Amino acid sequence: MSELENQKNKAEESDKMKSAFLANMSHEIRTPMNGILGFTDLLKTNNYSSEKQAKFINIIQQSGNRMLETINNIIEVSKLESGIEKPVFKEVTINEIINELHNFFSPEASSKGLNLTFTEKNSTLSQPFYTDEYKLNSILTNLIKNALKFTNKGSIEIIYTLHDNFAEFWIKDTGIGISYNNQASIFEEFVQADFSHSSGFEGSGLGLSISKGYIHLLKGEIKLESEPNIGSTFYVRIPNSTNSKHLPNKKTQSVISNEHILLKYNILIAEDDETSFLYLENILENITENLIHAKNGNEVVELAKSTENIDIILMDIKMPHLNGFEATEEIRKFNKDVYIIAQSAFTQESFKLKAKEAGCNAFISKPINQQKLLKLIAQVKTKTYNF
């Protein structure tokens, strides 16, 4: 009877969490959609000043980014739960990751009047450090983002130390803190310390769950110390995975020359979605000498074979007949020189590696950022691999 009672309580708790998740997801998707659809409708139906139009467009972009973050988090949790997410180890420079995080989060901290500091202490690293760069970056990003979200005054301090066998990170804040009773559950999916309607904080509640899942994949550990109204400290330890198999080389770095952006290119876009093609057509119009559209894998292979002097192929991965990997492999049988940029809504490292193995020179994830795409195109003449 005691076991049945325990199972009953667990089932009831699970139902509560599912209900909270559905309510939270509905809020986190519908709220930014309200900003996107609402302000788009205003722009269509009224004549506003250029200042108001710019303000509305900025709101639409912010709402789109917020919804994209929610969707990405749901996908990441799904991959972790299904077991398909695997670590991809390579040599990383942790100080570069820290510098990027500092540059990224400093404006937000400054806008809230918070003192954000990054401090390296007692490091003894004397050999290359191997881990999954994407997952380590995601772990630290989620923890810093949480600290910023739940800290209204005071400071956020990131302390780290690097050694031959491991790296350690402490993310300390002077925020609202977490009660002892809630500390055990915050790493569960869809849970915030307070997920009531009055909590007043945006977010899906998936960030800590994703971080814990990634840390588990990297065979690391995470701990929490927190006190309400005093602050929280998250401790993360990540091992140096020098003994892991299939360690790819660190990505090639290159200096981007602005002069290449000014060149005109013959571009073949392999894209079965008309809206995506129209977007690419417009952002590339100033650097396009000739633009060709292929709507499936077979067509892009035939056009690449029959058309002379193609400089760039933007290769969608998910297409009818032949997918982007298969089409790239076919093209490489007769054309080794054309610069192929894989484009995909699939963002996991395994897809990037598969694109590289198929013969692509670079990878860009959807939704495609105009500046990132132009930077990739700037590397066409150098034939630099960018993954």
Stockholm file with secondary structure:
# STOCKHOLM 1.0

chainA/1-387         MSELENQKNKAEESDKMKSAFLANMSHEIRTPMNGILGFTDLLKTNNYSSEKQAKFINIIQQSGNRMLETINNIIEVSKLESGIEKPVFKEVTINEIINELHNFFSPEASSKGLNLTFTEKNSTLSQPFYTDEYKLNSILTNLIKNALKFTNKGSIEIIYTLHDNFAEFWIKDTGIGISYNNQASIFEEFVQADFSHSSGFEGSGLGLSISKGYIHLLKGEIKLESEPNIGSTFYVRIPNSTNSKHLPNKKTQSVISNEHILLKYNILIAEDDETSFLYLENILENITENLIHAKNGNEVVELAKSTENIDIILMDIKMPHLNGFEATEEIRKFNKDVYIIAQSAFTQESFKLKAKEAGCNAFISKPINQQKLLKLIAQVKTKTYNF
#=GR chainA/1-387 SS CHHHHHHHHHHHHHHHHHHHHHHHHHHHHHHHHHHHHHHHHHHHHSCCCHHHHHHHHHHHHHHHHHHHHHHHHHHHHHHHHHTCCCCCCEEECHHHHHHHHHHHHHHHHHHTTCEEEEEECSCCCCSCEEECHHHHHHHHHHHHHHHHHTCCSSEEEEEEEECSSEEEEEEEECSSCCCHHHHTTTTSTTCCSCCSTTSCCCSCSCHHHHHHHHHHHTTCEEEEEEETTTEEEEEEEEECCTTCSSCCCCCCCCCCCGGGGGSCEEEEEECSCHHHHHHHHHHTGGGEEEEEEECSHHHHHHHHHHSTTCCEEEEESSCSSSCHHHHHHHHTTTCSSSEEEEEESCCSHHHHHHHHHHTCSEEEESSCCHHHHHHHHTTTTTTCCBC
#=GC SS_cons         CHHHHHHHHHHHHHHHHHHHHHHHHHHHHHHHHHHHHHHHHHHHHSCCCHHHHHHHHHHHHHHHHHHHHHHHHHHHHHHHHHTCCCCCCEEECHHHHHHHHHHHHHHHHHHTTCEEEEEECSCCCCSCEEECHHHHHHHHHHHHHHHHHTCCSSEEEEEEEECSSEEEEEEEECSSCCCHHHHTTTTSTTCCSCCSTTSCCCSCSCHHHHHHHHHHHTTCEEEEEEETTTEEEEEEEEECCTTCSSCCCCCCCCCCCGGGGGSCEEEEEECSCHHHHHHHHHHTGGGEEEEEEECSHHHHHHHHHHSTTCCEEEEESSCSSSCHHHHHHHHTTTCSSSEEEEEESCCSHHHHHHHHHHTCSEEEESSCCHHHHHHHHTTTTTTCCBC
//
